[in-house]
Amino acid sequence: MTRAAAMVRACHPEPTATVTAVATALAATTGRSMAGLVAVASAVLAGQLSIGWSNDYIDRSRDATTARPDKPVARGDLPAWAVGRAALVAAAVCVPLSFASGLPAGAAHLVGVACGWAYNLGAKATASSVVPYTAAFGLLPVFVVAGLPGHPVPPVWLVAAGGMLGTGAHFANTLPDLNDDERTGVRGLPHRLGARASALLAAGLLTAASALLALGPWPPSRPALAGFAVCVGLATAGVAPGGRRAFRVTMLLAALDAALLIAAGTDLR
């Protein structure tokens, strides 16, 4: 693996790209200008890069213990110092990029990024592991909306939906790694509750988020109601068996919620 490819792999490219794309799309549907879209995309990308790289730097010993093949530092494809330095540079760059959207929006985004770092630095191994996810995802729509002219306050239903989406994503994201995490001493809330309860909570929270996103912009649109109905059907039929199927279903629920979140932005214009 080349150095550049290893750096991309170490930043957790899938969630980094997904969160950046969803935030940018939400900014577009809420009416941000082209300059505003660039500000949102660059700030969120920098923040996510800093979180992803710091995760691989901090967890390098745990990843080596569990022989994670997808971790370049643990594999020896990258020196740890390179990833650690990249995380700090991305975090520093994130500060002015966040405040390009204004003081209220910038502060909201930086608090969200700080939540991601707090998770990496130890919160992930505590019973409150869900808190950074809830706060960070709840603050993401605040960052986007507060950056509009006049710095409006986003509706409560949008912030609550973002928080539920993040909370559900936390439970879903840990499902494949529960055993490896336990081996290395990471016992967050999902580990304490177990795979079965975590899968059910993930599906329930993601379905609740879809309900807020569909019904919050009253009266709800037909596409939003249809999306909510699909989420309910998936949660009911797909999570009960548990295992890998439950994980795949919760990931699909999260994707549908992200689409509903983006669509909800048109009601804030």
PyMOL commands that set and color helices and strands:
alter all, ss='L'
color gray80, all
select helices_A, chain A and resi 3-10+13-29+34-58+60-65+72-75+80-99+103-121+123-125+130-146+156-183+189-193+195-215+222-238+243-268
alter helices_A, ss='H'
color red, helices_A
deselect
rebuild
show_as cartoon
